[in-house]
Amino acid sequence: MATLVEKIKTLKSGVTDIDFVTNIIVQNDGGEDYIASWNHPTETQPTAQELED
Amino acid sequence: MALVIKGSSSGQVTVDVPAAAGTNTVTIPAVTSSVNVVGPAFSAHGPAQSIGNASWTKLTFDTEEFDTDGKFASDRFTPTVAGYYQISGGLYFGATSGACVINIYKNGSGYKRGAQGTGVTGFGMETGVSALIYLDADDYVELYVYQNSGGSTNTGAGGELKFFQGTYIRS
């Protein structure tokens, strides 16, 4: 099963690996991964529906 | 033997020292409240933990080496005493590719990142952080880590390979 990071990279072609260190924070507090913050300069944050599909 | 002299908030404290030739006066300079003030300190370490690729993951700590005031619990330091704290941590991975970086989170958000470690064959990778952070009465700090070795990878364990420490410095 794809991870949240992998789903984001598939949905948003403009997102690169380095974005997950700077512009996009995917976080895990002990449960499931989630998007804690999204500040990508060109790509919009995927919706929950897009991430579930 | 300890001698404690308590004075008012201002003024002068003197100690008279007897001497054969007469009386000598030793003058103690004024000090601020930051001197000799005791506050919370802790040191904890944790078990091996699987960290997913490219996800900032909270680190777990199940063993306290010391926790002077009982302010460390559930992987979190909440000192409850406002002041400046030196917070530090270190972490090892066995991964030999990719990179990692540790981050002190304050109140649930990234606050001070540490040095990036890079995976090396025959060694693994390590990251550490130390920062001076002001915490008020209800602030708390935790440690998170990011790694991008390409898949999930385990942290090291124990006081040498996965630790979290903090101490009160001054008000």
Backbone of each chain as ProteinMPNN parsed JSONL, in Angstrom:
{"seq_chain_A": "MATLVEKIKTLKSGVTDIDFVTNIIVQNDGGEDYIASWNHPTETQPTAQELED", "coords_chain_A": {"N_chain_A": [[0.85, -1.199, 0.0], [0.502, 2.2, -0.812], [2.365, 4.834, 0.662], [1.513, 7.915, 2.41], [3.183, 9.958, 1.541], [4.057, 8.922, -0.904], [1.622, 8.857, -2.283], [1.07, 11.594, -2.464], [3.175, 12.458, -4.103], [2.529, 11.148, -6.433], [0.077, 12.294, -7.112], [0.7, 14.99, -7.311], [2.687, 16.289, -9.472], [4.548, 18.264, -9.397], [5.722, 18.197, -6.974], [8.609, 17.527, -5.162], [11.173, 15.427, -3.655], [12.609, 17.007, -1.834], [10.783, 18.86, -1.033], [9.443, 17.752, 1.089], [10.968, 18.228, 3.229], [10.899, 20.849, 3.583], [8.684, 22.51, 2.407], [6.388, 20.993, 2.678], [4.951, 19.312, 5.281], [4.704, 16.173, 6.276], [3.432, 14.299, 8.804], [3.773, 12.207, 11.717], [2.357, 11.262, 14.629], [2.359, 9.045, 16.089], [0.355, 7.517, 15.178], [-1.398, 7.408, 12.28], [0.071, 8.664, 9.227], [-0.177, 12.133, 8.384], [-0.989, 15.274, 6.755], [0.644, 17.886, 8.031], [1.379, 20.503, 7.513], [1.183, 22.62, 4.63], [2.892, 24.272, 2.317], [3.537, 24.623, -0.341], [4.953, 26.194, -3.183], [3.723, 26.125, -5.73], [2.02, 23.921, -6.13], [-1.213, 22.794, -5.161], [-2.71, 21.701, -2.083], [-3.573, 18.297, -1.884], [-6.906, 16.994, -1.823], [-8.786, 15.291, 0.744], [-10.396, 13.414, -0.44], [-9.088, 12.94, -2.876], [-6.783, 11.741, -1.917], [-7.774, 9.417, -0.897], [-8.708, 7.997, -3.058]], "CA_chain_A": [[0.0, 0.0, 0.0], [1.319, 3.413, -0.939], [2.384, 5.741, 1.815], [0.953, 9.237, 2.121], [4.172, 10.684, 0.737], [4.007, 8.376, -2.265], [0.37, 9.319, -2.903], [1.214, 13.014, -2.794], [4.084, 12.588, -5.242], [1.808, 10.678, -7.606], [-0.983, 13.249, -7.44], [1.239, 16.331, -7.555], [3.954, 16.043, -10.165], [5.507, 19.325, -9.096], [6.283, 17.981, -5.633], [9.837, 16.741, -5.172], [11.552, 14.895, -2.339], [13.077, 18.049, -0.911], [9.63, 19.585, -0.499], [8.998, 17.149, 2.347], [11.841, 18.73, 4.297], [10.746, 22.303, 3.678], [7.373, 23.102, 2.122], [5.284, 20.092, 3.027], [5.284, 18.498, 6.452], [3.911, 14.978, 6.548], [3.787, 14.056, 10.206], [3.211, 11.027, 12.371], [2.455, 11.445, 16.084], [2.205, 7.74, 16.713], [-0.741, 6.82, 14.515], [-1.277, 7.457, 10.825], [0.653, 9.871, 8.647], [-1.115, 13.164, 7.942], [-0.34, 16.499, 6.298], [0.616, 18.86, 9.127], [1.381, 21.825, 6.891], [1.381, 22.61, 3.179], [3.278, 25.606, 1.852], [4.206, 24.463, -1.634], [4.768, 27.443, -3.939], [2.92, 26.008, -6.954], [1.029, 22.848, -6.06], [-2.214, 22.896, -4.099], [-2.792, 20.512, -1.24], [-4.593, 17.359, -2.349], [-8.056, 16.832, -0.924], [-8.899, 13.982, 1.391], [-10.985, 12.507, -1.438], [-8.019, 12.554, -3.823], [-5.844, 10.853, -1.246], [-8.43, 8.127, -0.635], [-8.963, 7.289, -4.32]], "C_chain_A": [[0.887, 1.251, 0.0], [1.256, 4.255, 0.338], [1.781, 7.083, 1.41], [1.911, 10.048, 1.247], [4.14, 10.204, -0.71], [2.74, 8.822, -2.986], [0.486, 10.786, -3.332], [2.077, 13.185, -4.037], [3.417, 12.124, -6.535], [0.781, 11.699, -8.073], [-0.438, 14.601, -7.887], [2.637, 16.211, -8.164], [5.007, 17.108, -9.865], [6.159, 19.187, -7.733], [7.514, 17.076, -5.745], [10.194, 16.298, -3.751], [11.905, 15.997, -1.349], [11.928, 18.867, -0.342], [9.188, 19.027, 0.852], [9.901, 17.504, 3.533], [11.567, 20.209, 4.55], [9.281, 22.742, 3.563], [6.175, 22.274, 2.58], [5.722, 19.247, 4.221], [4.256, 17.382, 6.578], [4.374, 14.471, 7.904], [3.117, 12.794, 10.722], [3.445, 11.161, 13.871], [2.301, 10.124, 16.837], [1.076, 6.928, 16.124], [-0.505, 6.774, 13.017], [-0.569, 8.736, 10.383], [-0.462, 10.854, 8.272], [-0.338, 14.396, 7.49], [-0.482, 17.551, 7.407], [0.653, 20.281, 8.595], [1.713, 21.693, 5.414], [1.668, 24.035, 2.742], [4.015, 25.5, 0.522], [3.93, 25.697, -2.502], [3.858, 27.321, -5.155], [1.811, 24.957, -6.856], [0.059, 23.064, -4.905], [-2.277, 21.588, -3.313], [-3.878, 19.572, -1.762], [-5.719, 17.233, -1.324], [-8.016, 15.433, -0.298], [-9.447, 12.956, 0.41], [-9.924, 12.025, -2.431], [-7.07, 11.553, -3.188], [-6.447, 9.479, -0.971], [-8.593, 7.311, -1.909], [-7.784, 6.376, -4.701]], "O_chain_A": [[1.882, 1.331, 0.72], [0.216, 4.357, 0.988], [1.567, 7.353, 0.229], [1.484, 10.741, 0.324], [4.191, 11.014, -1.636], [2.783, 9.132, -4.177], [0.053, 11.164, -4.421], [1.744, 13.97, -4.924], [3.709, 12.65, -7.609], [0.628, 11.942, -9.27], [-1.031, 15.274, -8.73], [3.63, 16.054, -7.455], [6.203, 16.884, -10.053], [7.044, 19.966, -7.378], [7.46, 16.002, -6.344], [9.588, 16.744, -2.777], [11.544, 15.929, -0.174], [12.069, 19.498, 0.706], [8.621, 19.753, 1.668], [9.632, 17.133, 4.675], [11.945, 20.756, 5.585], [8.713, 23.281, 4.513], [5.093, 22.804, 2.834], [6.738, 18.555, 4.168], [3.1, 17.612, 6.935], [5.564, 14.242, 8.122], [2.063, 12.374, 10.245], [4.587, 11.172, 14.331], [2.136, 10.098, 18.057], [0.856, 5.782, 16.518], [0.463, 6.178, 12.545], [-0.605, 9.754, 11.075], [-1.558, 10.444, 7.89], [0.842, 14.54, 7.81], [-1.579, 18.037, 7.682], [0.025, 21.173, 9.167], [2.428, 20.78, 5.0], [0.793, 24.9, 2.792], [4.997, 26.205, 0.289], [2.801, 26.185, -2.547], [3.273, 28.317, -5.578], [0.756, 25.125, -7.467], [0.457, 23.466, -3.812], [-1.939, 20.519, -3.821], [-4.99, 20.015, -2.05], [-5.501, 17.353, -0.119], [-7.308, 14.537, -0.758], [-9.039, 11.794, 0.409], [-9.876, 10.844, -2.778], [-6.608, 10.622, -3.848], [-5.721, 8.495, -0.828], [-8.614, 6.081, -1.862], [-7.829, 5.707, -5.733]]}, "seq_chain_B": "MALVIKGSSSGQVTVDVPAAAGTNTVTIPAVTSSVNVVGPAFSAHGPAQSIGNASWTKLTFDTEEFDTDGKFASDRFTPTVAGYYQISGGLYFGATSGACVINIYKNGSGYKRGAQGTGVTGFGMETGVSALIYLDADDYVELYVYQNSGGSTNTGAGGELKFFQGTYIRS", "coords_chain_B": {"N_chain_B": [[30.685, 22.672, 55.872], [27.755, 24.451, 55.185], [26.989, 27.842, 54.584], [24.354, 29.989, 54.639], [23.206, 33.021, 53.57], [20.641, 35.211, 53.733], [19.332, 38.003, 52.207], [17.782, 41.238, 51.731], [16.093, 42.399, 48.726], [17.705, 44.345, 47.721], [20.62, 46.285, 48.449], [23.339, 45.717, 50.755], [25.425, 43.003, 51.602], [27.55, 41.931, 54.09], [30.441, 40.215, 55.277], [32.106, 39.835, 58.192], [35.441, 39.326, 58.878], [37.458, 38.015, 61.307], [40.674, 39.125, 62.271], [44.096, 39.188, 63.176], [45.237, 41.659, 63.073], [43.137, 43.316, 63.093], [39.899, 44.164, 61.938], [38.647, 42.708, 59.041], [36.766, 43.252, 56.103], [34.662, 41.414, 54.048], [33.144, 41.783, 51.024], [30.239, 40.804, 49.435], [29.32, 40.628, 46.138], [26.374, 41.85, 44.428], [23.928, 39.556, 43.266], [22.024, 37.999, 40.65], [18.683, 36.669, 40.285], [19.028, 34.458, 38.775], [21.121, 32.962, 39.531], [22.133, 30.01, 41.031], [19.576, 28.98, 41.064], [17.335, 26.399, 41.185], [15.99, 24.146, 38.841], [13.827, 22.081, 36.712], [15.212, 19.05, 35.342], [15.961, 16.523, 32.948], [16.637, 13.256, 31.594], [16.222, 10.976, 29.072], [15.796, 7.83, 27.375], [15.15, 5.724, 24.489], [13.365, 2.948, 22.867], [14.117, 0.83, 19.981], [12.677, 2.009, 16.978], [10.427, 2.064, 14.315], [10.72, 4.138, 11.543], [8.972, 5.855, 9.151], [9.475, 6.508, 5.631], [10.308, 9.783, 4.738], [8.51, 11.077, 6.459], [7.73, 13.149, 9.124], [8.293, 12.028, 12.229], [7.203, 11.33, 15.498], [9.349, 10.732, 18.213], [9.768, 8.032, 20.5], [10.162, 7.464, 24.003], [11.014, 5.392, 26.525], [12.376, 5.045, 28.864], [13.61, 6.546, 31.748], [16.505, 8.18, 32.653], [17.083, 10.112, 34.49], [14.834, 12.321, 36.147], [14.238, 15.006, 37.454], [12.129, 16.5, 38.541], [9.888, 15.202, 37.834], [8.794, 15.934, 35.342], [8.848, 14.899, 32.825], [7.037, 12.975, 30.64], [5.214, 10.568, 28.742], [6.742, 10.825, 26.37], [7.299, 13.488, 26.279], [8.398, 16.717, 27.386], [7.34, 18.802, 29.805], [7.945, 21.41, 31.462], [6.69, 23.227, 33.235], [7.671, 25.317, 34.698], [8.437, 28.507, 33.989], [11.014, 29.613, 31.81], [14.402, 29.611, 30.501], [15.583, 26.928, 28.634], [17.929, 24.349, 28.023], [17.765, 22.164, 25.491], [18.229, 18.954, 24.176], [19.091, 16.265, 21.9], [19.708, 13.022, 20.463], [20.191, 10.677, 17.779], [20.441, 7.525, 16.176], [20.546, 5.74, 13.094], [20.524, 2.621, 11.352], [20.567, 2.738, 8.65], [22.131, 2.94, 5.455], [21.925, 4.657, 3.394], [20.5, 7.689, 2.026], [19.266, 10.357, 4.145], [19.022, 11.99, 7.364], [17.32, 13.959, 9.836], [16.934, 15.518, 12.946], [14.428, 17.062, 15.007], [13.438, 19.51, 17.249], [10.343, 19.808, 18.553], [8.115, 22.328, 19.483], [5.342, 22.739, 21.391], [3.886, 21.16, 19.582], [4.716, 21.825, 17.012], [7.33, 22.013, 14.546], [10.454, 23.343, 15.619], [13.276, 23.737, 16.283], [15.722, 22.585, 14.284], [18.186, 19.994, 13.96], [21.508, 18.859, 13.173], [22.047, 17.533, 9.946], [22.256, 14.095, 9.164], [23.969, 11.735, 7.117], [23.548, 8.706, 5.375], [25.964, 6.162, 5.52], [27.863, 3.564, 4.177], [28.852, 0.908, 6.212], [28.647, 2.317, 8.497], [26.154, 3.756, 8.992], [23.751, 6.213, 9.922], [23.583, 9.343, 11.676], [22.021, 11.817, 13.725], [21.809, 14.915, 15.489], [20.755, 17.32, 17.974], [20.837, 20.466, 19.654], [19.571, 23.05, 21.54], [18.789, 26.298, 22.796], [15.941, 27.148, 24.433], [13.082, 29.065, 25.103], [10.61, 28.405, 27.441], [7.305, 28.701, 28.498], [4.949, 28.479, 31.245], [3.156, 26.482, 30.415], [4.164, 25.401, 28.102], [5.54, 22.806, 25.957], [7.943, 20.357, 24.909], [8.987, 18.098, 22.319], [10.563, 15.407, 20.513], [11.087, 14.958, 17.063], [11.72, 13.131, 14.051], [13.09, 12.974, 10.766], [13.569, 10.972, 7.946], [14.984, 9.843, 4.877], [15.637, 7.38, 3.611], [14.527, 5.798, 1.738], [12.714, 3.91, 2.424], [10.915, 2.455, 5.229], [12.767, 2.555, 8.248], [14.691, 1.392, 11.042], [15.299, 3.002, 14.159], [18.173, 3.388, 16.31], [18.619, 2.181, 19.703], [18.377, 2.916, 23.219], [20.477, 4.613, 25.698], [22.692, 5.678, 24.416], [22.193, 5.776, 21.698], [19.665, 6.763, 21.18], [18.389, 9.38, 22.47], [17.055, 11.894, 24.72], [17.167, 14.996, 26.218], [17.009, 17.563, 28.735], [17.357, 20.712, 30.435], [16.797, 23.169, 32.932], [17.922, 26.477, 32.604], [17.927, 29.295, 33.195], [15.846, 31.925, 34.592]], "CA_chain_B": [[29.497, 23.325, 56.419], [27.223, 25.473, 54.295], [26.512, 29.063, 55.228], [23.377, 30.645, 53.778], [22.867, 34.375, 53.991], [19.494, 35.718, 52.987], [19.199, 39.435, 52.373], [16.665, 41.843, 51.023], [16.302, 42.415, 47.279], [18.752, 45.288, 47.378], [21.435, 46.64, 49.594], [24.672, 45.154, 50.834], [25.657, 41.951, 52.584], [28.977, 41.877, 54.411], [30.905, 39.197, 56.226], [33.249, 40.357, 58.943], [36.425, 38.279, 59.104], [38.409, 38.391, 62.357], [42.088, 39.058, 61.929], [44.928, 39.626, 64.3], [45.533, 43.079, 62.97], [41.931, 44.127, 63.139], [38.711, 43.603, 61.287], [38.592, 42.789, 57.586], [35.402, 43.129, 55.583], [34.507, 40.778, 52.747], [31.895, 42.246, 50.429], [29.688, 39.891, 48.435], [28.625, 41.434, 45.126], [24.975, 41.513, 44.178], [23.702, 38.497, 42.29], [20.666, 37.995, 40.127], [17.912, 35.492, 40.673], [19.354, 33.308, 37.932], [22.232, 32.211, 40.111], [21.8, 28.98, 42.006], [18.161, 28.639, 41.046], [17.202, 25.01, 40.774], [14.816, 23.872, 38.031], [13.724, 20.698, 36.243], [16.152, 18.455, 34.395], [15.612, 15.126, 32.673], [17.342, 12.526, 30.538], [15.455, 9.775, 28.749], [16.161, 7.153, 26.139], [14.023, 4.967, 23.966], [13.562, 1.675, 22.175], [14.144, 0.874, 18.525], [11.388, 2.494, 16.482], [10.37, 2.13, 12.857], [10.415, 5.485, 11.048], [8.608, 5.819, 7.744], [10.231, 7.359, 4.709], [9.868, 11.152, 4.438], [7.439, 11.515, 7.348], [8.237, 13.623, 10.421], [7.71, 11.069, 13.155], [7.527, 11.577, 16.908], [10.176, 9.695, 18.826], [9.271, 7.511, 21.769], [11.188, 7.283, 25.035], [10.363, 4.593, 27.569], [13.235, 4.893, 30.041], [14.161, 7.791, 32.29], [17.764, 8.073, 33.403], [16.702, 10.93, 35.64], [13.734, 13.249, 35.887], [14.338, 15.563, 38.808], [10.877, 17.055, 39.049], [8.761, 14.462, 37.284], [8.181, 16.739, 34.287], [8.912, 14.191, 31.551], [6.057, 11.885, 30.581], [4.609, 10.334, 27.422], [7.661, 11.294, 25.323], [7.167, 14.949, 26.248], [8.886, 17.466, 28.545], [6.506, 19.965, 30.12], [8.586, 21.768, 32.735], [5.739, 24.004, 34.056], [8.381, 26.455, 35.283], [8.867, 29.345, 32.87], [12.436, 29.929, 31.794], [15.207, 29.201, 29.344], [15.98, 25.532, 28.792], [18.787, 23.723, 27.019], [17.126, 20.914, 25.077], [19.104, 18.266, 23.227], [18.741, 14.886, 21.59], [20.546, 12.366, 19.459], [19.542, 9.491, 17.221], [21.193, 6.743, 15.19], [19.87, 4.778, 12.223], [21.436, 1.703, 10.679], [20.46, 2.918, 7.201], [23.391, 3.351, 4.821], [21.64, 5.572, 2.286], [19.578, 8.738, 2.414], [19.696, 11.306, 5.171], [18.083, 12.13, 8.478], [17.49, 15.164, 10.656], [16.088, 15.523, 14.14], [13.767, 18.356, 15.15], [12.747, 19.774, 18.511], [9.018, 20.385, 18.374], [7.588, 23.081, 20.622], [3.875, 22.814, 21.361], [3.326, 20.439, 18.446], [5.228, 22.269, 15.713], [8.779, 22.041, 14.431], [10.974, 24.592, 16.208], [14.721, 23.829, 16.091], [16.275, 21.382, 13.672], [19.58, 19.703, 14.258], [22.422, 18.615, 12.066], [21.65, 16.427, 9.068], [23.156, 12.964, 9.027], [23.884, 11.061, 5.827], [23.845, 7.29, 5.48], [27.271, 5.75, 5.014], [28.105, 2.129, 4.286], [29.78, 0.571, 7.282], [28.428, 3.158, 9.676], [24.768, 4.137, 9.24], [23.654, 7.677, 9.944], [23.243, 9.899, 12.97], [21.664, 13.229, 13.766], [21.702, 15.424, 16.848], [20.312, 18.71, 18.091], [20.875, 21.113, 20.964], [19.1, 24.425, 21.363], [18.305, 27.027, 23.971], [14.545, 27.428, 24.107], [12.272, 29.603, 26.202], [9.342, 27.698, 27.649], [6.502, 29.263, 29.58], [4.472, 27.505, 32.22], [2.429, 25.348, 29.836], [4.808, 24.93, 26.873], [6.157, 21.486, 26.036], [8.804, 20.006, 23.779], [9.085, 16.695, 21.922], [11.516, 15.205, 19.43], [10.635, 14.303, 15.849], [12.826, 12.873, 13.129], [12.779, 12.77, 9.347], [14.614, 10.236, 7.228], [14.563, 9.509, 3.506], [16.485, 6.291, 3.107], [13.809, 5.135, 0.662], [11.702, 3.054, 3.03], [10.948, 2.518, 6.69], [14.019, 2.071, 8.829], [14.65, 1.426, 12.501], [16.265, 3.788, 14.93], [18.889, 2.691, 17.353], [17.919, 2.154, 20.987], [19.193, 3.059, 24.418], [20.975, 5.912, 26.099], [23.739, 6.188, 23.537], [21.752, 5.864, 20.302], [18.356, 7.415, 21.04], [18.216, 10.05, 23.759], [16.352, 13.181, 24.799], [17.562, 15.589, 27.489], [16.74, 18.985, 28.883], [17.576, 21.256, 31.769], [16.542, 24.587, 33.201], [19.141, 27.283, 32.619], [17.689, 30.508, 33.983], [14.496, 32.484, 34.46]], "C_chain_B": [[29.039, 24.411, 55.449], [26.721, 26.658, 55.097], [25.575, 29.771, 54.254], [23.041, 32.008, 54.367], [21.711, 34.849, 53.13], [19.332, 37.203, 53.279], [17.961, 39.959, 51.688], [17.009, 41.92, 49.54], [17.344, 43.424, 46.849], [19.54, 45.619, 48.642], [22.747, 45.899, 49.593], [24.721, 44.09, 51.915], [27.152, 41.908, 52.847], [29.254, 40.755, 55.396], [32.15, 39.758, 56.91], [34.195, 39.219, 59.296], [37.402, 38.73, 60.192], [39.849, 38.244, 61.876], [42.892, 39.655, 63.069], [45.142, 41.132, 64.274], [44.296, 43.949, 63.036], [40.779, 43.427, 62.453], [38.775, 43.826, 59.789], [37.156, 42.597, 57.149], [35.43, 42.491, 54.195], [33.158, 41.192, 52.205], [31.45, 41.289, 49.329], [28.931, 40.713, 47.4], [27.191, 40.966, 44.927], [24.875, 40.417, 43.127], [22.271, 38.576, 41.796], [19.974, 36.703, 40.525], [18.262, 34.268, 39.855], [20.467, 32.452, 38.527], [21.715, 31.239, 41.163], [20.295, 28.701, 42.119], [18.018, 27.235, 40.483], [15.912, 24.82, 39.987], [14.84, 22.46, 37.512], [14.843, 20.3, 35.282], [15.751, 17.001, 34.172], [16.557, 14.559, 31.625], [16.597, 11.223, 30.319], [16.028, 9.123, 27.504], [15.065, 6.192, 25.736], [14.397, 3.695, 23.248], [13.735, 1.883, 20.669], [12.741, 1.206, 18.019], [11.452, 2.566, 14.967], [9.933, 3.528, 12.423], [10.142, 5.404, 9.555], [9.425, 6.786, 6.907], [9.54, 8.713, 4.538], [8.681, 11.628, 5.271], [8.05, 11.938, 8.682], [7.533, 12.831, 11.516], [8.169, 11.337, 14.586], [8.306, 10.413, 17.492], [9.617, 9.306, 20.189], [10.434, 7.244, 22.719], [10.539, 6.583, 26.225], [11.189, 4.444, 28.837], [13.777, 6.25, 30.475], [15.456, 7.487, 33.041], [17.667, 8.928, 34.664], [15.615, 11.893, 35.189], [13.47, 13.956, 37.21], [13.011, 16.015, 39.398], [9.655, 16.342, 38.488], [8.049, 15.189, 36.161], [8.257, 16.083, 32.91], [7.944, 13.012, 31.607], [5.525, 11.789, 29.168], [5.423, 10.989, 26.31], [7.744, 12.819, 25.25], [7.7, 15.566, 27.539], [8.047, 18.723, 28.7], [6.981, 20.5, 31.462], [7.7, 22.491, 33.724], [6.382, 25.184, 34.795], [8.914, 27.295, 34.132], [10.356, 29.65, 32.953], [13.096, 29.475, 30.516], [15.766, 27.806, 29.614], [16.919, 25.117, 27.671], [18.201, 22.343, 26.733], [18.033, 20.247, 24.04], [18.631, 16.835, 23.001], [19.665, 14.334, 20.535], [19.914, 11.057, 19.027], [20.417, 8.847, 16.159], [20.241, 5.87, 14.387], [20.923, 3.846, 11.627], [21.449, 1.883, 9.174], [21.77, 3.452, 6.622], [23.159, 4.2, 3.578], [20.618, 6.59, 2.769], [20.159, 9.617, 3.507], [18.648, 11.374, 6.271], [18.347, 13.453, 9.187], [16.471, 15.127, 11.793], [15.584, 16.938, 14.367], [13.133, 18.454, 16.538], [11.423, 20.444, 18.185], [8.62, 21.113, 19.658], [6.084, 23.233, 20.453], [3.3, 22.243, 20.071], [3.807, 20.849, 17.079], [6.753, 22.269, 15.723], [9.341, 23.379, 14.884], [12.467, 24.767, 15.996], [15.242, 22.507, 15.524], [17.744, 21.226, 14.037], [20.394, 19.508, 13.004], [21.951, 17.405, 11.259], [22.72, 15.344, 9.057], [22.928, 12.275, 7.698], [24.318, 9.608, 5.982], [25.162, 6.911, 4.81], [27.419, 4.249, 5.209], [29.155, 1.863, 5.36], [29.616, 1.413, 8.523], [26.948, 3.351, 9.988], [24.664, 5.648, 9.179], [23.163, 8.14, 11.306], [22.872, 11.364, 12.827], [21.533, 13.661, 15.22], [21.281, 16.881, 16.839], [20.519, 19.2, 19.516], [20.498, 22.567, 20.759], [18.635, 25.001, 22.688], [16.907, 27.545, 23.644], [13.836, 28.001, 25.331], [10.948, 28.838, 26.265], [8.572, 28.396, 28.759], [5.855, 28.129, 30.368], [3.746, 26.316, 31.611], [3.005, 24.897, 28.494], [5.381, 23.525, 27.076], [7.007, 21.255, 24.792], [8.817, 18.485, 23.593], [10.16, 16.611, 20.838], [10.845, 14.472, 18.276], [11.857, 14.065, 14.962], [12.272, 12.629, 11.726], [13.921, 11.962, 8.753], [14.097, 9.883, 5.843], [15.501, 8.471, 2.884], [15.814, 5.532, 1.96], [12.735, 4.184, 1.161], [11.755, 3.212, 4.535], [12.277, 1.963, 7.198], [13.97, 2.258, 10.337], [15.696, 2.357, 13.086], [17.106, 2.845, 15.787], [18.089, 2.76, 18.647], [18.911, 2.395, 22.112], [19.801, 4.441, 24.58], [22.036, 6.502, 25.203], [23.2, 6.511, 22.143], [20.411, 6.576, 20.109], [18.027, 8.109, 22.365], [17.601, 11.437, 23.61], [16.657, 13.753, 26.183], [17.159, 17.061, 27.547], [17.018, 19.44, 30.301], [17.276, 22.742, 31.814], [17.865, 25.336, 33.258], [18.972, 28.533, 33.485], [16.27, 31.022, 33.742], [14.501, 33.577, 33.394]], "O_chain_B": [[29.85, 25.194, 54.955], [26.109, 26.499, 56.153], [25.988, 30.114, 53.146], [22.639, 32.117, 55.525], [21.822, 34.876, 51.904], [19.212, 37.615, 54.432], [17.18, 39.19, 51.126], [18.111, 41.54, 49.142], [17.824, 43.366, 45.717], [19.148, 45.263, 49.753], [23.225, 45.489, 48.535], [24.146, 44.243, 52.993], [27.941, 41.854, 51.904], [28.417, 40.402, 56.227], [33.127, 40.109, 56.248], [33.792, 38.253, 59.944], [38.102, 39.726, 60.013], [40.171, 37.309, 61.143], [42.418, 40.511, 63.816], [45.217, 41.786, 65.313], [44.391, 45.176, 63.035], [40.728, 42.197, 62.414], [38.932, 44.951, 59.314], [36.411, 41.845, 57.777], [36.123, 42.959, 53.292], [32.134, 40.977, 52.854], [32.208, 41.003, 48.402], [27.991, 41.426, 47.752], [26.85, 39.821, 45.225], [25.677, 40.376, 42.195], [21.408, 39.155, 42.455], [20.599, 35.771, 41.034], [17.848, 33.158, 40.189], [20.716, 31.339, 38.065], [20.959, 31.609, 42.061], [19.816, 28.24, 43.155], [18.539, 26.937, 39.408], [14.853, 25.28, 40.414], [15.76, 21.702, 37.821], [15.345, 21.121, 34.514], [15.266, 16.332, 35.084], [17.19, 15.297, 30.87], [16.367, 10.459, 31.256], [16.665, 9.779, 26.68], [14.169, 5.879, 26.52], [15.573, 3.393, 23.044], [13.523, 2.982, 20.156], [11.744, 0.737, 18.569], [12.422, 3.071, 14.404], [8.908, 4.037, 12.876], [10.983, 4.938, 8.786], [9.99, 7.754, 7.416], [8.349, 8.783, 4.234], [7.926, 12.495, 4.829], [8.797, 11.178, 9.297], [6.322, 12.952, 11.702], [9.354, 11.542, 14.85], [7.957, 9.251, 17.286], [9.072, 10.131, 20.922], [11.527, 6.857, 22.306], [9.625, 7.12, 26.85], [10.756, 3.79, 29.785], [14.33, 7.001, 29.672], [15.49, 6.649, 33.942], [18.103, 8.531, 35.745], [15.5, 12.228, 34.01], [12.596, 13.559, 37.981], [12.794, 15.923, 40.606], [8.527, 16.811, 38.642], [6.83, 15.08, 36.029], [7.778, 16.653, 31.93], [8.021, 12.166, 32.498], [5.396, 12.797, 28.473], [4.867, 11.629, 25.417], [8.215, 13.368, 24.254], [7.496, 15.036, 28.632], [8.047, 19.597, 27.832], [6.47, 20.085, 32.502], [7.919, 22.393, 34.932], [5.684, 25.96, 35.447], [9.765, 26.829, 33.374], [10.889, 29.912, 34.031], [12.443, 29.017, 29.579], [16.341, 27.54, 30.67], [16.726, 25.49, 26.514], [18.146, 21.476, 27.606], [18.54, 20.909, 23.135], [17.877, 16.275, 23.796], [20.32, 15.078, 19.805], [19.2, 10.41, 19.793], [21.048, 9.528, 15.351], [19.267, 5.333, 14.914], [22.072, 4.24, 11.425], [22.251, 1.253, 8.483], [22.429, 4.302, 7.221], [24.083, 4.436, 2.801], [19.954, 6.388, 3.786], [21.364, 9.623, 3.76], [17.532, 10.877, 6.119], [19.453, 13.992, 9.141], [15.313, 14.754, 11.609], [16.234, 17.904, 13.967], [12.378, 17.571, 16.944], [11.396, 21.529, 17.604], [8.767, 20.59, 20.763], [5.621, 23.803, 19.465], [2.336, 22.781, 19.527], [3.363, 20.29, 16.076], [7.385, 22.491, 16.756], [8.779, 24.43, 14.574], [12.899, 25.837, 15.569], [15.208, 21.466, 16.181], [18.435, 22.187, 14.373], [20.012, 19.94, 11.916], [21.518, 16.395, 11.815], [23.914, 15.622, 8.957], [21.801, 12.238, 7.206], [25.321, 9.312, 6.631], [25.429, 7.299, 3.672], [27.13, 3.726, 6.286], [30.203, 2.508, 5.404], [30.355, 1.249, 9.494], [26.526, 3.136, 11.124], [25.419, 6.293, 8.452], [22.429, 7.432, 11.996], [23.346, 12.058, 11.927], [21.183, 12.855, 16.082], [21.428, 17.584, 15.839], [20.39, 18.432, 20.469], [21.055, 23.24, 19.892], [18.157, 24.29, 23.572], [16.723, 28.294, 22.684], [13.972, 27.491, 26.444], [10.268, 28.659, 25.255], [9.116, 28.653, 29.833], [6.183, 26.959, 30.172], [3.714, 25.243, 32.215], [2.385, 24.081, 27.812], [5.667, 23.109, 28.198], [6.801, 21.888, 23.757], [8.682, 17.711, 24.54], [10.607, 17.632, 20.315], [10.129, 13.492, 18.481], [12.889, 14.718, 15.113], [11.153, 12.15, 11.542], [15.092, 12.231, 9.021], [12.902, 9.65, 5.662], [16.063, 8.661, 1.805], [16.453, 4.72, 1.29], [11.924, 3.703, 0.369], [12.54, 4.002, 5.059], [12.828, 1.018, 6.634], [13.3, 3.156, 10.847], [16.812, 2.48, 12.581], [16.783, 1.669, 15.956], [17.001, 3.336, 18.677], [20.105, 2.123, 21.989], [19.66, 5.313, 23.723], [22.261, 7.712, 25.228], [23.699, 7.421, 21.481], [20.065, 6.949, 18.988], [17.457, 7.497, 23.269], [17.625, 12.053, 22.544], [16.438, 13.09, 27.197], [16.991, 17.711, 26.515], [16.928, 18.659, 31.248], [17.483, 23.466, 30.841], [18.817, 24.879, 33.89], [19.768, 28.791, 34.387], [15.591, 30.601, 32.806], [13.463, 34.18, 33.124]]}, "name": "protein", "num_of_chains": 2, "seq": "MATLVEKIKTLKSGVTDIDFVTNIIVQNDGGEDYIASWNHPTETQPTAQELEDMALVIKGSSSGQVTVDVPAAAGTNTVTIPAVTSSVNVVGPAFSAHGPAQSIGNASWTKLTFDTEEFDTDGKFASDRFTPTVAGYYQISGGLYFGATSGACVINIYKNGSGYKRGAQGTGVTGFGMETGVSALIYLDADDYVELYVYQNSGGSTNTGAGGELKFFQGTYIRS"}
